[in-house]
């Protein structure tokens, strides 16, 4: 079975302890997992060159995040290298004594995993699925996980102290700025959609279209919004708009077609309105 190279990134004493525990534990869950961390480098080797080679080979990455690691330059470099890999790479952050809201960009863009049994089992399933055609059955992963989880859990409950660092805290202004940015993005999307709808309605009212030229596919692309009462659902609005072309009394768009096709009947005399 082909091995999956998993790059484990860490910073500080506590992060290294977690990374070392994962290196020993992961192959017990799935034998194809081949974890590696920088402390595995042989003495005398070119450290930077070895790290670069391992980053290039990695098919997955686990970034061990502790409070002191949030702004560690080398960890940020390794995380960026994993994320920008030209190959399809699975990457996640493992939060140790952290919450999701404590993590800012660029690390906030990764999928977070907390140090709980449920989250670790999901991580194992995801990594196993990344093996594609050579993954183990889920039942195998679950049995191995249940057997070996207590060992990892015990180590995670007895971690060495982290390096002194200021408690992670995102300023309220920063959080508010993120919220405002998201709100503006959503508002612009709604405004653009409304503008496109109004442009279509304006073209509809200013154009004489013979009834014979109207096809069901063209009608289905028309979204009627402001012409209908506010208490009607979008589905009811579209149904009303379409039903107008089958002889059912409806709102303004139907009457416009009816009046203008009477004044300008199709040349062949057919009546498909």
C-alpha positions in Angstrom: 0.0 0.0 0.0 1.3 3.5 -0.9 2.2 5.6 2.1 0.6 9.0 2.7 3.3 11.6 3.8 1.8 13.8 6.5 3.8 16.9 7.5 3.3 17.9 11.1 4.1 21.5 11.8 4.7 22.7 15.4 6.2 25.5 17.5 7.5 25.6 21.1 7.8 22.9 23.7 4.1 22.1 23.9 3.6 22.0 20.2 6.6 19.7 19.8 5.2 17.3 22.4 1.8 17.1 20.6 3.5 16.7 17.2 5.7 13.8 18.6 2.6 12.1 20.1 0.9 12.3 16.7 3.9 10.9 14.8 3.8 7.8 17.0 0.0 7.5 17.1 -1.2 8.1 13.5 0.3 4.9 12.0 -1.6 2.9 14.7 -4.9 4.1 13.2 -4.0 3.6 9.5 -0.7 1.9 8.6 -0.4 4.0 5.4 -0.1 7.2 7.4 3.5 8.3 7.3 3.9 11.3 9.6 7.0 13.5 9.7 8.1 16.5 11.8 11.3 18.6 11.7 12.7 17.0 14.9 13.1 13.8 12.9 15.9 15.4 10.8 19.2 13.5 11.3 22.1 15.4 12.8 24.4 16.8 10.1 21.6 17.1 7.5 20.8 20.4 5.8 17.8 21.4 7.8 16.1 23.9 5.5 16.6 21.6 2.4 15.2 18.6 4.3 12.1 20.6 5.4 11.5 21.9 1.8 11.7 18.4 0.4 9.3 17.0 3.0 6.8 19.9 2.4 6.9 19.2 -1.4 6.2 15.4 -0.8 3.4 15.9 1.8 -0.1 14.8 0.8 -1.5 16.1 4.1 -0.5 18.5 6.8 -1.4 18.9 10.5 -0.5 22.3 12.0 -0.3 22.1 15.8 -1.5 25.5 17.1 -0.8 26.6 20.6 -1.2 30.2 21.8 2.6 30.8 21.3 2.4 29.4 17.8 -0.2 31.8 16.4 2.4 34.3 15.1 5.5 32.0 14.8 7.1 32.9 11.5 8.4 29.5 10.6 5.1 27.8 11.4 3.3 30.3 9.2 5.8 29.6 6.4 5.2 25.8 6.7 1.4 26.3 6.7 1.6 28.5 3.6 3.7 25.9 1.8 1.3 23.1 2.6 -1.7 25.2 1.4 0.0 26.3 -1.9 1.1 22.8 -2.9 0.3 22.1 -6.6 -1.0 18.7 -5.6 -4.3 18.1 -3.9 -3.3 18.3 -0.2 -5.5 17.9 2.9 -4.5 20.4 5.6 -6.0 21.3 9.0 -5.0 23.1 12.1 -5.1 21.3 15.5 -6.1 23.7 18.2 -4.5 23.2 21.6 -5.9 25.5 24.3 -7.4 27.7 21.6 -10.8 28.4 20.1 -11.6 29.1 16.5 -12.2 32.8 17.1 -8.6 33.1 18.5 -7.1 32.3 15.1 -6.7 35.1 12.6 -5.8 35.0 8.9 -4.0 33.4 7.3 -4.3 30.4 9.7 -8.1 31.1 10.0 -8.5 29.9 6.4 -7.7 26.3 7.4 -10.2 23.7 8.7 -9.9 23.6 12.4 -9.8 20.5 14.6 -10.1 20.6 18.3 -8.5 18.1 20.7 -11.6 16.1 21.4 -12.4 12.5 20.6 -15.2 13.4 18.1 -13.0 15.8 16.2 -10.0 13.5 16.1 -12.2 10.6 14.7 -13.5 12.9 12.0 -9.9 13.9 11.2 -8.9 10.3 10.9 -11.8 9.5 8.6 -10.9 12.5 6.4 -7.3 11.6 6.1 -8.2 8.0 5.3 -10.6 9.2 2.6 -7.7 11.2 1.1 -6.0 7.9 0.4 -8.7 7.5 -2.4 -8.5 4.0 -3.9 -6.4 2.6 -1.1 -8.3 3.8 2.0 -9.2 1.4 4.8 -12.9 0.6 5.5 -14.5 3.0 8.0 -15.1 0.1 10.3 -11.4 -0.6 10.5 -10.6 3.1 11.2 -13.2 3.2 14.0 -12.0 0.0 15.7 -8.4 1.1 15.6 -9.4 4.6 16.9 -11.3 3.2 19.8 -8.4 1.0 20.8 -5.7 3.7 20.6 -7.5 6.9 21.5 -7.1 6.5 25.3 -3.3 6.5 24.7 -3.3 9.8 22.8 -5.9 11.4 25.1 -3.7 10.7 28.2 -0.8 12.5 26.5 -2.9 15.5 25.5 -4.1 15.8 29.1 -0.5 15.9 30.4 1.2 18.5 28.1 4.2 20.5 29.2 3.7 24.2 29.6 3.6 26.5 26.6 6.1 29.3 26.1 5.1 32.5 27.8 2.9 34.5 25.5 0.2 37.1 25.6 -3.2 35.4 25.7 -4.8 35.4 22.2 -7.3 38.2 21.9 -8.8 39.7 18.8 -9.7 43.3 19.3 -13.4 44.1 19.1 -12.7 46.6 16.3 -11.1 43.8 14.2 -14.0 41.5 14.8 -16.5 44.3 13.9 -14.5 45.0 10.7 -14.8 41.4 9.7 -18.5 41.5 10.3 -19.0 44.7 8.4 -17.0 43.4 5.5 -19.1 40.2 5.3 -22.3 42.3 5.5 -21.1 44.6 2.7 -20.2 41.6 0.5 -23.7 40.1 1.0 -25.4 43.4 0.4 -23.5 44.0 -2.9 -24.5 40.5 -4.1 -28.2 41.2 -3.3 -28.0 44.6 -5.0 -26.4 43.1 -8.2 -29.1 40.4 -8.3 -31.9 43.0 -8.0 -30.3 45.2 -10.7 -30.2 42.3 -13.1 -33.9 41.5 -12.5 -35.0 45.1 -13.0 -32.9 45.3 -16.3 -34.7 42.2 -17.6 -38.1 43.6 -16.6 -37.3 46.9 -18.4 -36.3 45.1 -21.5 -39.5 43.1 -21.3 -41.7 46.2 -21.1 -40.0 48.0 -23.9 -39.9 45.2 -26.4 -42.7 43.8 -28.6 -42.2 40.1 -28.8 -44.5 37.9 -30.9 -46.2 35.2 -28.9 -44.9 32.6 -31.3 -41.3 33.6 -30.4 -41.8 32.9 -26.7 -40.3 29.5 -25.7 -40.7 27.7 -22.3 -36.9 27.8 -21.8 -36.8 31.6 -22.2 -39.7 32.0 -19.8 -38.1 29.8 -17.2 -35.0 32.2 -17.1 -37.3 35.1 -16.1 -37.4 35.8 -12.4 -40.3 38.0 -11.4 -39.8 39.8 -8.1 -41.1 43.3 -7.3 -44.2 42.9 -9.5 -45.9 40.5 -7.0 -47.2 41.0 -3.5 -44.6 40.8 -0.8 -46.3 37.9 1.0 -45.9 35.5 -2.0 -43.0 33.0 -2.1 -40.5 33.1 -5.1 -42.0 29.8 -6.3 -45.5 31.3 -6.4 -44.2 34.4 -8.3 -42.5 32.3 -11.0 -45.6 30.0 -11.2 -47.9 33.0 -11.7 -45.6 34.5 -14.4 -45.5 31.3 -16.3 -49.2 30.5 -16.0 -50.0 33.8 -17.7 -49.0 32.2 -21.0 -51.5 29.4 -20.7 -54.6 31.5 -20.5 -54.7 32.2 -16.7 -55.2 35.8 -15.6 -52.0 37.1 -14.0 -50.1 40.2 -13.2 -48.6 43.0 -15.4 -46.0 41.0 -17.4 -48.8 38.8 -18.9 -51.1 41.7 -19.7 -48.3 43.5 -21.5 -47.7 40.5 -23.8 -51.4 40.1 -24.4 -52.0 43.7 -25.4 -49.0 44.0 -27.6 -49.5 40.7 -29.4 -53.0 41.8 -30.3 -51.7 45.0 -31.8 -48.8 43.1 -33.6 -50.1 39.6 -34.4 -47.6 37.0 -35.7 -47.3 37.0 -39.5 -48.4 33.4 -39.9 -51.6 34.1 -37.9 -50.8 31.5 -35.2 -51.9 32.1 -31.6 -49.5 30.6 -29.1 -49.8 33.1 -26.4 
